[in-house]
Amino acid sequence: MKKLFLASLVGMGIAMSMNAMAADVDLKTLEAAAKAEGAVNSVGMPDDWANWKGTWAGLLAKYGLTHMDTDMSSAQEVAKFDAEKDNASADIGDVGAAFGPIAAAKGVTQPYKPTTWDQIPDWAKDKDGHWALAYTGTIAFIINKQLVKDEDAPKSWADLEKGKYKVAIGDVSTAAQAANGVLAAAIARGGDETNLAPGLELFTKLAQQKRLSLANPTIQTLEKGEVEVGVVWDFNGLSYRDKIDPTRFTVLIPSDGTVISGYTTIINKYAKHPNAAKLAREYIFSDEGQFNLARGHARPIRAEHLKLPEDVASKLLPNEQYKNAKPIKNPDAWEKSSKALPQQWNEQVIIEMN
């Protein structure tokens, strides 16, 4: 299952002072209103995903907000907001990047721009504040060092193509992670959201070489030794590595290109606790909130503006590994391509395994 100038220096100084005061008052007003509501209920934000547990603990300690979550998929969250309307049981949800615009278009969200808004990249936010990615996911490799020698371990998609190990990506027809894996390979090989052919060609070659594994790269299959090299979101790979055995696996971002996506909070237009939901988003985008996400191996959207504590930084991959990671610039094209992908995968790739 998961984000604001004046002609003279004197005038600028006065304006900045007034703006600071206004922001301070607005935030205090929001905090007071949220405390009065006393609770924030979420969907798709369980304790063990992206360390949401730390976020809920922080909101309780700082503002006295109690919390309850119901875990569900992104599509289910949007449908729930739309179906319940004024009988809303959820105030806020966490959905995949593609679902932020979908929720806003359905008219089930309300905007809120946190005070750190300017540090969120333009590609990662709605200009009106209906959605903004709080953390990112980037397609990475997870390598079982017990099964793949260091000298043979892939550092790029080009390496992957000429290796001798099996590669597990999962079910492209149902899993967003697997579909994004194909897109990542396409990007590294000259394609993009409108052209997945280079990625499909790579996996077709792997299938022809009998090097494509049908195993889904999950914590269970990795722990059992059923995956030699897996294609996963970076936060999943890092979480699996640390939960199983940090010395047994290497997680890295392919050096020749990959795709970066992420998850966004959406605030329910019909929320019973709207101020608490807005304060939750404010907290999630604060330094403390971003640190909480990082503790769950989710790379904070404000990563380049943060000085992560050493123990938190160790939960993430170094920033320099992401230099060739590209965000999805054309969501509409990707939605169209991803819908066509399952049939293409079966007709071009899976058929080569028989």
HUNORMO-V253675 format. One record per residue. N is the residue number from 0. D_FIRST is the distance of its C-alpha to the first C-alpha in Angstrom with 2 decimals. Layout:
n->N d_first->D_FIRST
n->N d_first->D_FIRST
This chain:
n->0 d_first->0.00
n->1 d_first->5.64
n->2 d_first->15.48
n->3 d_first->32.83
n->4 d_first->42.24
n->5 d_first->45.90
n->6 d_first->49.17
n->7 d_first->50.87
n->8 d_first->49.75
n->9 d_first->51.05
n->10 d_first->49.16
n->11 d_first->45.97
n->12 d_first->46.42
n->13 d_first->46.99
n->14 d_first->44.02
n->15 d_first->41.67
n->16 d_first->43.01
n->17 d_first->42.57
n->18 d_first->39.01
n->19 d_first->38.08
n->20 d_first->39.64
n->21 d_first->37.95
n->22 d_first->34.49
n->23 d_first->35.33
n->24 d_first->36.53
n->25 d_first->33.58
n->26 d_first->31.12
n->27 d_first->33.31
n->28 d_first->33.46
n->29 d_first->29.66
n->30 d_first->29.45
n->31 d_first->32.15
n->32 d_first->30.56
n->33 d_first->27.18
n->34 d_first->29.05
n->35 d_first->30.90
n->36 d_first->27.74
n->37 d_first->26.71
n->38 d_first->23.04
n->39 d_first->19.71
n->40 d_first->17.09
n->41 d_first->13.47
n->42 d_first->10.46
n->43 d_first->6.79
n->44 d_first->8.59
n->45 d_first->9.16
n->46 d_first->11.97
n->47 d_first->10.73
n->48 d_first->8.05
n->49 d_first->10.44
n->50 d_first->13.13
n->51 d_first->12.63
n->52 d_first->15.17
n->53 d_first->17.70
n->54 d_first->17.24
n->55 d_first->17.85
n->56 d_first->20.74
n->57 d_first->22.19
n->58 d_first->22.19
n->59 d_first->23.86
n->60 d_first->26.39
n->61 d_first->27.31
n->62 d_first->27.29
n->63 d_first->27.13
n->64 d_first->23.95
n->65 d_first->22.46
n->66 d_first->18.81
n->67 d_first->16.69
n->68 d_first->12.96
n->69 d_first->11.47
n->70 d_first->7.81
n->71 d_first->6.76
n->72 d_first->5.49
n->73 d_first->7.32
n->74 d_first->10.30
n->75 d_first->10.61
n->76 d_first->10.77
n->77 d_first->13.49
n->78 d_first->15.19
n->79 d_first->15.40
n->80 d_first->17.05
n->81 d_first->19.34
n->82 d_first->20.32
n->83 d_first->21.07
n->84 d_first->22.90
n->85 d_first->25.54
n->86 d_first->24.24
n->87 d_first->21.04
n->88 d_first->19.30
n->89 d_first->16.71
n->90 d_first->17.91
n->91 d_first->15.04
n->92 d_first->11.39
n->93 d_first->9.08
n->94 d_first->8.27
n->95 d_first->8.57
n->96 d_first->12.30
n->97 d_first->13.54
n->98 d_first->12.60
n->99 d_first->14.71
n->100 d_first->17.90
n->101 d_first->17.03
n->102 d_first->16.64
n->103 d_first->19.82
n->104 d_first->21.68
n->105 d_first->21.05
n->106 d_first->22.64
n->107 d_first->20.11
n->108 d_first->19.78
n->109 d_first->22.39
n->110 d_first->23.16
n->111 d_first->23.53
n->112 d_first->24.50
n->113 d_first->24.35
n->114 d_first->27.54
n->115 d_first->26.04
n->116 d_first->25.38
n->117 d_first->27.85
n->118 d_first->25.99
n->119 d_first->22.91
n->120 d_first->23.61
n->121 d_first->24.58
n->122 d_first->22.13
n->123 d_first->19.23
n->124 d_first->20.40
n->125 d_first->21.89
n->126 d_first->25.62
n->127 d_first->25.80
n->128 d_first->22.99
n->129 d_first->20.61
n->130 d_first->17.71
n->131 d_first->17.59
n->132 d_first->15.19
n->133 d_first->15.22
n->134 d_first->13.99
n->135 d_first->13.83
n->136 d_first->12.46
n->137 d_first->15.37
n->138 d_first->15.82
n->139 d_first->17.77
n->140 d_first->19.64
n->141 d_first->19.43
n->142 d_first->22.87
n->143 d_first->24.22
n->144 d_first->27.55
n->145 d_first->29.05
n->146 d_first->28.82
n->147 d_first->29.38
n->148 d_first->32.35
n->149 d_first->32.03
n->150 d_first->34.46
n->151 d_first->32.46
n->152 d_first->29.00
n->153 d_first->27.68
n->154 d_first->27.40
n->155 d_first->26.96
n->156 d_first->26.19
n->157 d_first->29.97
n->158 d_first->30.11
n->159 d_first->27.40
n->160 d_first->29.64
n->161 d_first->32.64
n->162 d_first->31.27
n->163 d_first->32.04
n->164 d_first->28.76
n->165 d_first->26.08
n->166 d_first->22.89
n->167 d_first->19.54
n->168 d_first->16.95
n->169 d_first->15.16
n->170 d_first->15.11
n->171 d_first->15.68
n->172 d_first->15.96
n->173 d_first->12.45
n->174 d_first->10.13
n->175 d_first->9.77
n->176 d_first->10.41
n->177 d_first->13.51
n->178 d_first->14.71
n->179 d_first->14.65
n->180 d_first->16.54
n->181 d_first->19.22
n->182 d_first->19.45
n->183 d_first->19.86
n->184 d_first->22.61
n->185 d_first->24.20
n->186 d_first->24.39
n->187 d_first->26.01
n->188 d_first->28.49
n->189 d_first->29.54
n->190 d_first->27.16
n->191 d_first->24.74
n->192 d_first->22.43
n->193 d_first->25.44
n->194 d_first->26.48
n->195 d_first->24.22
n->196 d_first->27.36
n->197 d_first->27.79
n->198 d_first->24.37
n->199 d_first->25.03
n->200 d_first->28.48
n->201 d_first->27.26
n->202 d_first->25.08
n->203 d_first->27.97
n->204 d_first->30.26
n->205 d_first->28.08
n->206 d_first->28.10
n->207 d_first->31.85
n->208 d_first->32.33
n->209 d_first->30.42
n->210 d_first->28.10
n->211 d_first->24.80
n->212 d_first->22.94
n->213 d_first->20.87
n->214 d_first->18.99
n->215 d_first->15.25
n->216 d_first->15.00
n->217 d_first->13.07
n->218 d_first->14.48
n->219 d_first->16.52
n->220 d_first->18.15
n->221 d_first->18.84
n->222 d_first->20.42
n->223 d_first->22.53
n->224 d_first->23.81
n->225 d_first->22.64
n->226 d_first->21.38
n->227 d_first->24.04
n->228 d_first->22.22
n->229 d_first->18.53
n->230 d_first->16.91
n->231 d_first->13.66
n->232 d_first->12.12
n->233 d_first->14.58
n->234 d_first->12.44
n->235 d_first->11.09
n->236 d_first->14.74
n->237 d_first->16.24
n->238 d_first->14.25
n->239 d_first->15.18
n->240 d_first->18.67
n->241 d_first->19.32
n->242 d_first->18.13
n->243 d_first->20.18
n->244 d_first->23.16
n->245 d_first->23.43
n->246 d_first->26.66
n->247 d_first->25.41
n->248 d_first->23.06
n->249 d_first->23.42
n->250 d_first->20.63
n->251 d_first->21.94
n->252 d_first->21.49
n->253 d_first->23.70
n->254 d_first->26.83
n->255 d_first->27.71
n->256 d_first->24.73
n->257 d_first->21.00
n->258 d_first->18.51
n->259 d_first->16.86
n->260 d_first->14.10
n->261 d_first->11.76
n->262 d_first->10.11
n->263 d_first->12.43
n->264 d_first->13.23
n->265 d_first->14.87
n->266 d_first->17.66
n->267 d_first->18.54
n->268 d_first->22.02
n->269 d_first->22.98
n->270 d_first->21.71
n->271 d_first->24.02
n->272 d_first->23.61
n->273 d_first->23.57
n->274 d_first->25.35
n->275 d_first->23.09
n->276 d_first->20.06
n->277 d_first->22.11
n->278 d_first->23.16
n->279 d_first->19.62
n->280 d_first->18.99
n->281 d_first->22.40
n->282 d_first->21.58
n->283 d_first->18.26
n->284 d_first->20.40
n->285 d_first->23.31
n->286 d_first->24.24
n->287 d_first->23.25
n->288 d_first->19.81
n->289 d_first->19.27
n->290 d_first->20.61
n->291 d_first->18.13
n->292 d_first->15.18
n->293 d_first->17.27
n->294 d_first->17.78
n->295 d_first->14.12
n->296 d_first->14.81
n->297 d_first->13.31
n->298 d_first->16.31
n->299 d_first->17.57
n->300 d_first->18.58
n->301 d_first->22.03
n->302 d_first->22.35
n->303 d_first->25.71
n->304 d_first->27.11
n->305 d_first->26.27
n->306 d_first->28.34
n->307 d_first->25.83
n->308 d_first->27.39
n->309 d_first->28.09
n->310 d_first->25.84
n->311 d_first->22.87
n->312 d_first->23.85
n->313 d_first->23.85
n->314 d_first->20.07
n->315 d_first->19.83
n->316 d_first->21.63
n->317 d_first->24.81
n->318 d_first->24.81
n->319 d_first->27.36
n->320 d_first->25.03
n->321 d_first->23.27
n->322 d_first->26.52
n->323 d_first->25.85
n->324 d_first->22.19
n->325 d_first->22.22
n->326 d_first->19.97
n->327 d_first->19.46
n->328 d_first->22.67
n->329 d_first->22.76
n->330 d_first->19.54
n->331 d_first->21.61
n->332 d_first->22.87
n->333 d_first->19.52
n->334 d_first->18.25
n->335 d_first->21.49
n->336 d_first->21.39
n->337 d_first->17.86
n->338 d_first->18.99
n->339 d_first->22.06
n->340 d_first->20.47
n->341 d_first->19.77
n->342 d_first->23.46
n->343 d_first->24.69
n->344 d_first->22.76
n->345 d_first->24.32
n->346 d_first->27.73
n->347 d_first->28.05
n->348 d_first->26.11
n->349 d_first->25.56
n->350 d_first->29.14
n->351 d_first->30.43
n->352 d_first->29.09
n->353 d_first->31.37
